[in-house]
């Protein structure tokens, strides 16, 4: 695992295979095993991703999604893997209005989109990998079948919804409560999931003797065969997802959105994800002398926070699926627009939600957030209750208590020069009932659509939700250098931004960059049901100097002290021009892991 300065290895020292950093140690080890057996970064990423779906079912699952960025050395090209499935054909604002809903629920089956994770990993494995489907799925099947150690966070997630499972989600209770709430540290197995994965391998191998044919056979079994049929039957009870939706979707490769910052060029997904907001923040911050402010200074925290508010306001006003809406990305990242927006950063914190006018376009915010009440901004931003499940399967009235899933992340660098950054998420056990017989849950990513018409992120059939998932990849002096990311919803382009600035501006090594005190803003509306916001709220780790925290309060920030080591689960891997490989993992939560050989 990571030591001081992260973990390093040199190819010329003998026996080099690569580096894996992931949000769970079993995933990192499984990915490393693929590299040691002769596989490449893409084989390792797929193996690690499937293990994450088994051992962190409260963070991601086979019914979720997995956007990725990757650098392929043989092509000398950066690709985005569209691992985000679209909304079902039956998902329309009118349908939700008939149900009396003005938001897509955050739990149950109504928020399910086409599961994108399996198709995304199949694309990566087929197009770029070298190993067979059986080899890559072997670790995940083993952990699902023989069991894995239960995390404290998994115990807490099951405990929080055990009553709901017993009352409304019997298919989930059969898996997660068969012996009561699984205690942390105990061994837990998911036999239905193991059976599903084994059948996918079996049906894939029945498709033909070649590696590619077998991968395609497994993909067909998932999206057109027994998995799709089972999902359709189950979803018909109170959901909108149909077999036809799965059958006509296929993961694809896209060009990344890029931005140059000093010696770096950072790559993110297009605006169907929130990734470009990372680039917008850098565009704004390029207008300030960050180095002179000093790492962890009140001046730096203030400027980064105010720039974050501006960039995320643009996210709300302009981001959506570029296949169906026009997103003025070139204008959003232009120097002229950045200079205009930088002038809004004052000496004190702003309580306003202020999208700009890139290229003269007027931004439009959701109606509930369009007018910020300076006298009671929290009321103006929340637009309703802060807590609630929303309608769920067999429980139309919902249940009290908000439950939200989280996310996973993994990064891989191999001896061949390839890089992968992947952010699997969705299909959380606490937000959707398990599909009977399959051992996994459907996702609820549809909650990130707005039902109000005319917004870039408004719901439409076949449209991708504007997800928070944000893998990152950076080049340095034109060469592939860094893969990075974190779980964390709306914080996924805030916490890694701080680590990147620590590394790129202040010269810290990867591990020190991640370990440094962290913070984030809750100013903008949440992407998750019930879409609450806390205008002007700045959440900080107490390891920031007391004088810094006091200075931020004097500048008008509503500072919340989160404690010393709570904000982030960032991981990263890098490759220097001389072939030196590095990896680092976040010590927060004592769960992320970096390994190399």
N, C-alpha and C positions, 0 to 999 in steps of 0.2 A: 504494500500500500504506500501511499504518499509519505515521504519524509520531509525534512527541511528543504525547501526549495522545489518540492515536487519530486517526481520520479524520472530518472533519465536513463537512456541506454544509447550506445554507439554501435552502428552496424559493424565497424571494423574490429570490435572487440570479440567477435565470434558469437555464433548462436543467436543473431538478432531475429526477432520475429515482429515486434511492434509494441504498441501501447494501447490500452483500453482504459477509459475512465467512464464510470456509470454511476447512476443514483442508487444502485444496490450492488453489494459485493459479489453475489452469486452471478449476476449478469456480467460483471467485469471479468470474473474468472472464466465464465463460459465463452465469452468472446476471445479471451486470451488462448483458451484451448484450441479454438479454430485456427488461430495464427500459428500455434505450435505444431499443429498437424499439417501445416503447409498451405492453409487457406490465406485469403487476403482480407483487407479491411471490410469488404462488402459481405463476405461470408461471416466474419466476426460480428458485424453489426446486426445481421439477421439473427444469428444465434443468440446474441445478447438481448435483442429486442423481444424474441419469443420467451426467453426466460423471465424478463421483466413482466410479461403478461401473466405469468404463473405466480411469481413470488410477490408481486406488488399489485394484487387485484383491486385494491382500493385506490390505486393511482393510474392504472391503465388496464386494458384487456383486449382480447381478440376481437371484440366488437367495437373497438375504438378506432383511433386514427394515428398516423405516424408520418408527419411531414419530415423531410430530410434535405440536407444539403450535402453534396459530395464532390470531391475532386478526384477525377479519374486520370491517373498518371499516363496511361497509354494513349489517351486522347488529348491530354493537356487541356482539360476542360472542366469547368464547374457546372454542375447540374442541380436543379431543384427537383425533388421527387414529390409529386402531388399526392401526398398520402391522406388528404382530407376528402372524404366522400361528400356528395351533394345531398340536398334535401330531397325527400321523396316526391314523386309526381303528384301525390294527393295532398301535399303540404302547401296550403294556400292561406293567406290572411282570412279569406272568407270562411274557410273551414274552422279556423280557431275562433272567429267571431261567433259562429254557430254554437260553439261550446261555451260562449260567454267569457272568453279569455282575451286580455289585451297584451299579454306577454306569453312567449313560449315557455312552458313549465321547465323547471330545472331537474325534474325527476320523472320517473315513469317512462312511457313509451312514445309520447307525443313528440318529444324532442329528438328522436332517433334519426340520424342521417345514415347513408350507406356506409357500412364499416370499411374504413380505408386502410387499416394497418396491415392486414394480411396481403392485400393486393400490392401495397407499397413494398413490403419486404420481398414478395415474389418477383416484382420487377427488378429490384436491386440484385437479387440473387441470380436471376436469369440473365440479365444484361451484363452485369459486371462481376459476378461471383465465379467461383471455380468448383465449389463443393456440391454434393448432392443434397436434395431436400431431406433425406433421412439423416445425413450427417449433421446438418444444421439444426434440425428439430430434436435431435437426440437429447441434448441437455434439458430442454423444456419438458419433454415427455417424461424424462426421469424424475424431475422435481415434482411434476403433477402427479405421477404415479406413486413414487416412494415417499414423497413429502419434502417439505422445506421448513426452516425455522420461522415461526411467526414473529413479525415485527411488533413492537409495542404500538405503533401507529395503526397496524392492521387490527390488533385486538380492540383498540379504541374505536375504530370505524365500525366494526361489527357490533360492539357493545352499544354504540349510539343508535343503531337502527334495528336492534334485535326485536323490539316490540312491533315495529312496522313490518319486518320480515315475517314474523309469526302470524300477524293479523292479515296482511295483504299480499305478501310475496312468498307463498309456500315453496316455490321452486328455488328461491334463494335460501330459505331456512333449511331445506334439505341438504344443501351443500355446506353452508357456513355455521349452522347451529345444530348439526347432527349430534354433537357431543357437548352442546352448550357453547358459549363464547370461547373461541380458541385462545388460550392464554399465551402471552408473549413468551417466546423461547421454546414453546412446544412444537412438535412436528405436525404439519398439516398437509394433507393430500387432497387433490381435486380429481377424483376418478372420472367423472364425466368429461372434464376438459382433456385429460390424458387420452380417453377413448376418441374424442373428436380429432385430436392431433394425430393419433395413430391411424385413424381412418383416412385423413387427408394424405398422409404418406402412402398408405396402401392404394388409394384410388389414383394418386399421382403415379406410382410405379406401374400400375396397371395400364397407364396410357402409352407406355412404350419404354424401350431400353435406354434412351438418351436422357441426359441430365435435363436439358431444356424441355423435352416432351413431358417429363415427370413433373417439373415445376408448373408447366401449363396445365397438366392434368389436375394437380392439386388446386390451382386457381379456379379451374372450372368446377371442381367439386364444391368449392366454397361459394362461388358467386352464381352458379347455375345448377348445382346439384343438391346434395342432402342438407348442407348448411343453409342455403337460401330457402329451400322448401320448409325447413323447420322454423326459420325466422318468420317467413310469411304467415304460416299457420298461427304462430304465437302472437305476432303483431296484429293480426286481424281482430283480436279481442278488444283492444283499445288503442292501437297505434295506427300509423299511416304508412309504414314501410312495407313494400311489396316485393315479391321475388323479381318482378320486372325491373325494379329500381337497381337491384344488385346485378342482374344479368347485363344491363347495358352500360355499367360503369367499368372503367379500367384505369388503373394508375398510369400516370404519364410523366414525362420529363419536361421541365420548363427552364427557361433562362432565369437566372437570378437577377434581382435588383442590386445594383452596385453603387458604392460611394467611396471616394478616395479621402483618406484622413491621414495626413503626413505620409509616412512610408507605407501605409497600409491601404488595402482596398477590401472593404467589408462587403460580403454577399449575404443577402437575405431573400426570403420568399417574396413574391408579389403581394399586393394588398388584399388578397384573400386571407392572408395572415396579418398579424400586427407587426411583422418583422421590419417593414420600412420605417417604423417609428424609431427604431434604433438608429437608423441612418439619419433621420431628421434631427434627432438629438445631437448627433455628431456634427451635422451641418451647422446647427446653431452654436454649439460649443466651440467650433473652429473660429468663431468671431471673438473669443475671449482668451486672455493670456492665462491659461489654466496652470501652467507650470509655476508661474510666480505666486499663485494663490497658495500652493502647497497642498499635499494630500491630506484629507480629513479636516481642512480648515473651514471655518464658518462661511467664508467667501465662496469656497468651492461648493460646499453643500447647497448653499443658497442658489448659486447660478445653475448648477445641474438640475436642481428641483424646479426652478422657474422655467428652464428650457424644456424639461420633461412635461410640464403642464401644457405648454404651447404645442409641442409635438403630439401629445396624446389628444388634445382638442381637435387637431387636424385628423387624427385617426377616426374620431367620432363623426366628423363632418364629411370625410372624403373616401374612406376605405370601404371596399366591397370587392366582390368577385370581378376581376377585370374582364372575364369572358362575357359578362352581362351588363356591366356598368363602366362608364368612363372614369378612370382615376387619373388625375393630373400629376402623375408621379414626377415627370421631368421638371415641372414647375415647383412641386413641393421640395425638391432637392436642389433647386437652382441657387447659386450664390446671391442673386438679387433678392430672392424671397427670404433667404436666411438673414440677410442684412436688415431687411424690413422688420422681420419678426424679432430680431435681437434687440431692437430699440424698445421693445415692450418689457424687457427685463429691467426692473427698477431695483432700488435699494431695499424695498420691502416686499413681502409676499403678496401675491395677487389672489383674490378670492373669486375671480371671474373665470369662466370657461370660454376661452377666446380662440376659436378657429380663425384662420386667415383667409385671404382671397388669392390663392395661387393662380397666376396668369389672368387675374381679373375675375375668376370664378367665385361666386358667392357660395360659401359653405352653408349647409343646412344641418342643424342639430335635431335630434328627436324632440318632439314637442314638450315632453316633460322636463327637458333640460335646456330648452331654448332661452328661457328667461331666468336668470339667477337672481334670487331675492337677497340683496345684500344684508337685509335685516335678519333673515333666517335662511341662509344658503343651504343648510342641510335639508330643510323641508323642500326647498325648490329642487334639489337634486335627486332626492330619493323617490319622490312621486308615489309613495305608498309605503306599505309595511316593509321592514327590513328582514323579516324572517318568514319562512313558510315553504313547505315542500312544493306547493302547487299540486294540481291534479295528478293522481298516480293511478296505476292499474288497480282496479277494484276498490278505489278509494277516491271517488270524484271530488269530494269536498277537500281533499288534501289532509295533511297532518301538520301539527305545529312543529317548529324546529327546522332551521335551514341546514341541509346537508350538501356539501360540495366535495367533489373529488379533487384530485390533484393531478400530477403529471410525473413522467419520468424523463430522464435524459441520458444519452450515451454518446461518447466520442471515441473514434478509433483512428490510429495512424499505423500504417504497416511499413515493412521494409522496402516495398515497391514504390513508395511515394504517394500512396492513396490516402485520402482523408475522408472521414464520414462524421457528420453531426446529425443526430436523429432525436426527435422529441415525441416519443409515444405517449398517448394519453387517451382518455375517454373509456367508456365501458366500465365505469366504476361500480363496484358491488353495492355501494350505498346510495346510488341514485337511479338504479334501474333494476328490475327483476331479472334474475338469471333465466336464460332461454332453456326450457326443460330439455334435458338430454344432451345439451351442448356444453354446459359447464361454464359459460361466460355470459356477460350482460351486454346489451346494446348501449350505444353511446347516447348522450343527451346534448351533443354539440349544437343542435338546432336552437337551444336557448340563446345563442348569440345573434340570432336574427331579430330584427325589429318587425312587429306586425303593423306598425304605422307605414302607409304606402309612401313611395317616392324618396326614400332614403337609400344611400348606397348599399347599406347592409339590410335592406328590407327583405323579408322572406319571399322566395319565388321557387317554384318547382325546378329541380335540377341545378339550383344555385348553391355554391359553396358558402357556408357561414364564414364570417370574418373571425377566424379563430385567433386565440391568443398564442398558439403554439409557434415557437420561434427559434429553430435551430440556427446556428451562426457559423460562418466560415470566412476566414480572412487570408488574403495574400499579403506578402511583404516584399517590397521591391519586385513585384510581378510574379513571385513564386509562391506556391501554396505553403501556408505557414501554420494556421491555427484553426481548430475546430472547437466550438464551445457552446454552452447553453445551460439552462437550468429548468427545473419545474417551477411553478409559481404563478400561473394565471397571468394577470395583468402586470405582475412584477417581472415577467420573463424578459422584458427589454429595459428593465431598470437595474436589477442586481448585476447581470453580466456587463452592463455598460460601465458600472463602477469598477469591476475587475479589469475590463479592457482599458479604461483610462489609467488605472494604477500601473498597468503593464506598459501601455504605449506612450503615456505622457510622463509618468513618474519613475519608470524604469524598474519596477518591482518584478521579481520572477513570478512565474505563474502561480505558485502556491501562496506566496505572500500577497499577490494581487487578490486572490480569492479570500484569504484569511482576514484582510483589512476590514475595519468596521464598515458596516453597510447601512443603507437607508433606502426608503422609497416613499413616493407620494401616493396618497389615496384620493387625490383631488378629482380625478375624472370618473365618470360612471363606470361601474364594474361591468365586465362583459358577461357576468353570470347572473342568472335569476336570483333575486328580484331586481337586479340592476341598481343597487344602492351606490351612493357616492358620499364621500366625506370631504367636502370642499376645504382646501387649505390644510388638510391633515398631512403631517409629515411624520412618518414612523422611522425611528432611529434606533440603532443599537447603543446601549449605554457605554460601550467602549469608546465612543466618540468622547473627546475631552469634555468635562463638565462646563468649561468656559465656552466651548463651541456650542453646546446645547443651549446654554443661556443666551448666547449671541443670536442664535436662530429664533428663539422666542422673542427677543427684542426686535427682530426684523419682521415679526408678525406671523410666523409660522405656528400652527397649532401642533406642537410637538408631542408625540406619544413615545415614551421610552419602552421599547419592546424587550429589554433585557440585553445581556451581553452577546449571545451567540444564537440568534434565531432567524435572521433574515437572509435566506438563500440556500441553495443546494447546487451551486455552480460546479461544473466540471469542465476540463479543457485538456486537449492534447496539442502538441506543436511539433513541427519539424523544421530544423534550421538548414540553411544551404549546405553545411558541412555534414549533414546526415544525423546530427544529434536529435534524438527524440526525447520529448518531455511530456509529462502528464501531471495533472494536479486534480485533487478532489476536495470538496468542501467538508470541513470537519463538523459543520452544523448538522445536527440530528444524528451524528455518528453512524451514518448509513452509506454515504457515497464512498467510492473506492477507486483508486488508480493502481494499475498493475502493468508491468512490462517485463519483457525478457528478450 
